Amino acid sequence: MTTVAIAWDNQTGRGDWARDAAGQLAPGDDLETAVWMSLFTDRRAGPDDVVTDGTDDCRGWWADAYSEKPLGSRLWLLDRAKHLPETLRLAETYAREALAWLIEDDVAARVDVTAEWAGPTFLVLRPVIVHRDGRRADLRFDWAWQGA
Protein backbone atom coordinates (compact mmCIF):
# COMPACT_ATOMS: atom_id res chain seq x y z
CA MET A 1 0.00 0.00 0.00
CA THR A 2 1.27 3.45 -0.86
CA THR A 3 1.06 6.38 1.49
CA VAL A 4 1.09 10.09 0.78
CA ALA A 5 4.55 11.64 0.36
CA ILE A 6 5.70 14.22 2.87
CA ALA A 7 7.34 17.50 1.82
CA TRP A 8 9.56 19.14 4.44
CA ASP A 9 9.92 22.92 4.73
CA ASN A 10 13.20 23.91 6.42
CA GLN A 11 12.02 27.50 6.86
CA THR A 12 9.04 26.54 9.02
CA GLY A 13 10.44 23.27 10.39
CA ARG A 14 7.26 21.47 9.37
CA GLY A 15 6.23 18.70 7.04
CA ASP A 16 3.02 18.57 5.01
CA TRP A 17 1.47 16.28 2.44
CA ALA A 18 3.24 16.64 -0.90
CA ARG A 19 1.31 17.46 -4.06
CA ASP A 20 2.10 16.59 -7.65
CA ALA A 21 2.06 18.99 -10.64
CA ALA A 22 -1.72 18.57 -10.96
CA GLY A 23 -2.27 19.51 -7.32
CA GLN A 24 -3.17 15.97 -6.27
CA LEU A 25 -1.64 14.25 -3.25
CA ALA A 26 1.67 12.70 -4.32
CA PRO A 27 2.21 9.00 -3.58
CA GLY A 28 4.99 8.19 -1.14
CA ASP A 29 6.94 5.24 0.16
CA ASP A 30 5.37 3.54 3.20
CA LEU A 31 8.65 3.06 5.05
CA GLU A 32 9.93 6.56 4.36
CA THR A 33 6.64 8.09 5.52
CA ALA A 34 6.77 6.01 8.72
CA VAL A 35 10.35 7.17 9.35
CA TRP A 36 9.38 10.84 8.71
CA MET A 37 6.53 10.56 11.20
CA SER A 38 8.69 8.76 13.75
CA LEU A 39 11.50 11.33 13.59
CA PHE A 40 9.57 14.58 13.22
CA THR A 41 6.59 14.08 15.51
CA ASP A 42 7.44 15.48 18.93
CA ARG A 43 7.79 12.84 21.63
CA ARG A 44 7.13 14.01 25.16
CA ALA A 45 10.26 15.18 26.97
CA GLY A 46 11.41 12.90 29.74
CA PRO A 47 11.77 13.98 33.38
CA ASP A 48 15.53 14.49 32.95
CA ASP A 49 15.30 16.36 29.62
CA VAL A 50 15.96 20.11 29.48
CA VAL A 51 13.31 21.96 27.47
CA THR A 52 15.33 24.57 25.61
CA ASP A 53 12.60 26.95 24.44
CA GLY A 54 12.25 28.70 27.80
CA THR A 55 8.89 27.12 28.63
CA ASP A 56 7.84 24.10 30.64
CA ASP A 57 6.02 22.58 27.64
CA CYS A 58 7.10 18.93 27.40
CA ARG A 59 5.17 18.54 24.11
CA GLY A 60 4.24 15.05 23.00
CA TRP A 61 1.01 13.42 21.87
CA TRP A 62 -1.78 13.36 24.46
CA ALA A 63 -2.58 9.70 23.74
CA ASP A 64 0.92 8.64 24.81
CA ALA A 65 -0.43 8.73 28.37
CA TYR A 66 -2.40 5.58 27.42
CA SER A 67 0.34 3.80 25.46
CA GLU A 68 3.42 1.81 26.44
CA LYS A 69 5.19 3.03 23.28
CA PRO A 70 5.38 6.81 22.91
CA LEU A 71 5.08 8.28 19.42
CA GLY A 72 7.75 10.45 17.80
CA SER A 73 11.22 11.62 18.76
CA ARG A 74 12.92 14.00 21.14
CA LEU A 75 14.86 15.66 18.29
CA TRP A 76 12.90 18.84 18.97
CA LEU A 77 14.96 19.23 22.17
CA LEU A 78 17.95 20.00 19.92
CA ASP A 79 16.35 23.04 18.23
CA ARG A 80 18.66 25.41 20.10
CA ALA A 81 21.55 23.03 20.75
CA LYS A 82 25.09 24.18 20.09
CA HIS A 83 27.13 23.05 17.09
CA LEU A 84 29.00 20.38 19.12
CA PRO A 85 29.82 16.67 18.80
CA GLU A 86 27.50 16.06 21.77
CA THR A 87 24.58 17.42 19.71
CA LEU A 88 25.32 14.87 16.97
CA ARG A 89 25.47 12.06 19.54
CA LEU A 90 22.11 13.13 21.01
CA ALA A 91 20.55 13.37 17.53
CA GLU A 92 21.65 9.80 16.80
CA THR A 93 20.36 8.59 20.19
CA TYR A 94 16.99 10.32 19.78
CA ALA A 95 16.60 9.00 16.22
CA ARG A 96 17.43 5.41 17.24
CA GLU A 97 14.94 5.69 20.09
CA ALA A 98 12.22 6.94 17.71
CA LEU A 99 12.90 4.19 15.15
CA ALA A 100 13.23 1.31 17.64
CA TRP A 101 9.65 0.26 16.91
CA LEU A 102 10.75 -0.83 13.40
CA ILE A 103 12.76 -3.63 15.00
CA GLU A 104 10.26 -4.36 17.78
CA ASP A 105 7.43 -4.74 15.22
CA ASP A 106 9.58 -6.87 12.83
CA VAL A 107 9.56 -4.25 10.09
CA ALA A 108 13.37 -4.21 10.08
CA ALA A 109 16.21 -6.41 11.26
CA ARG A 110 18.43 -3.45 12.09
CA VAL A 111 18.38 0.35 12.17
CA ASP A 112 21.61 2.34 11.94
CA VAL A 113 21.68 6.13 12.33
CA THR A 114 24.47 8.63 11.79
CA ALA A 115 24.36 12.40 12.21
CA GLU A 116 26.67 15.01 10.75
CA TRP A 117 26.89 18.75 10.23
CA ALA A 118 26.10 20.08 6.76
CA GLY A 119 26.84 23.68 7.61
CA PRO A 120 26.54 26.02 10.55
CA THR A 121 22.76 25.62 10.89
CA PHE A 122 22.04 22.28 9.21
CA LEU A 123 22.15 18.87 10.82
CA VAL A 124 21.86 15.75 8.65
CA LEU A 125 20.47 12.43 9.87
CA ARG A 126 21.13 9.32 7.83
CA PRO A 127 19.03 6.37 8.98
CA VAL A 128 19.71 3.04 7.28
CA ILE A 129 16.92 0.51 7.65
CA VAL A 130 18.00 -3.08 6.99
CA HIS A 131 15.06 -5.34 6.20
CA ARG A 132 14.89 -8.98 7.31
CA ASP A 133 15.58 -10.11 3.72
CA GLY A 134 18.75 -7.97 3.55
CA ARG A 135 17.32 -5.08 1.50
CA ARG A 136 18.45 -1.65 2.68
CA ALA A 137 16.68 1.67 2.75
CA ASP A 138 19.28 4.47 2.91
CA LEU A 139 17.52 7.68 3.88
CA ARG A 140 18.72 11.24 4.42
CA PHE A 141 17.00 13.98 6.38
CA ASP A 142 18.52 17.40 6.75
CA TRP A 143 16.93 20.38 8.37
CA ALA A 144 17.73 23.78 9.71
CA TRP A 145 17.67 24.40 13.41
CA GLN A 146 18.17 27.43 15.60
CA GLY A 147 21.39 26.20 17.20
CA ALA A 148 24.09 28.50 18.43
N, C-alpha and C positions, 0 to 999 in steps of 0.2 A: 504494500500500500504506500502511496506517495503522500507526503505531507506538503504543506505550503512552505516555500522558501522564506527565509528571514533575511532582511536587509538591515545592516547595522549602520547607524549614523554616529560617527566619532564626535561630531560637534555637540550633539545632545546626549550622547552616551546611552542611546536607546535603540532597540531593535523594533522592527515592525514587519508586517507581512509584505513580501516583495510582490511587485506587479510586473507583468510582461508589457511589451510594446502596445498591446491592445487594451491595457488597463485591467486585465484579468489577473487573478491571483496566480503567481508563478509556482509551478511544482518544485518541490524540494526533495532532498534526500532524508529519509526517516532518521537515520543515525545522526547526521549532521544537525538536524533540527533538535533532536533530543539532547545533543551535546550543547548546542546554543542555549537551550532552555535551562540545562543543568548549571552551566557556567554563569549565565547572566541574569538569573532570577536571584534576588537577594535572599540568602538564608539568614535566619535570625542569628544575631551575634551571641556568642557564648558568654557565660558569666565572667570569664577572664579576658575577653576581648575589649580593646579600647576603641570606642566609637569616635572617629576622628573629625566628624563634622560639627562638633561643639554642642551637640544635643544629647539627649539620653534615649534617642530612638534606636532600638535594637533591630528594627525592620523585620523582615521575615513574612511568611505567609501565615495567616491566622489559623488555618487548618492544621498546621504543624503541631499545634497543641494536642491534636488527637491522633497523631501518627508517630510511629517509632522511627521512621525515616524522614528527616526534614528535607524539604525541597530547596534546590538552588545551591549557591556558593557564598562564601564570605569574601569573595574578591572585592566587593564594594568597600570593605574596610581599608583597602589600599588606595582609595581615591586620592588621598593627600599624603601618601607615603613618600619618603625620600628616595632618590635615585641611588639605591644601595644594593649590594649583593643580598642582604637580608630580605629586601622587598621581593627579589626574584625567588628566593627560597620559600617565602610565605605564599607567593602566587602559585608556585608549584604544589605546595601542600594543600592550599584551598581548592585548587583545581582537582587534584587527586581525590580529595574528600567528596567533592561534588559529583565526580564520575564513578565513585566506588560502586554505585548501584548497578552499573553495566556488568560488573563481574558477579556481584551478588545475585543478579537476576539472569545469569547465564547468557547475556547478550554478547559478552566478550570474554576471552581467556585472560587478557592482560590489558592494562591501560598504563601508558608511559606519558609523562608530561615534562616538558622543558619550558623554561621561561628565559627571555633575553631582552635586552634593551635594543630598540630600533631607533633611537634618538632620545633627546632630552625629555620628551613628554609622551613617548610611546613605548608600551610594554607589549611584547609578543608572547603568546602562549602557543605551544605546539603539542597538542595531544595526539598520541598515536594509539589507535584502538586496534588491538589484534584479536581477530575473531577466532572462534574455536577451530575453524577449518584452515587457519593460517593466513587468511586474507587480512590485509592491513588497510586501515583508513588513516591517512596522514592528513591532519587538519591544521589550519593556522588561523589564529585569531589575534588581531592587533587592534589596540584601541588607545585613545588618548586618555590621560588622567591628569589630575590637578596636582601632581606631586611636586615637591620642592627640589 
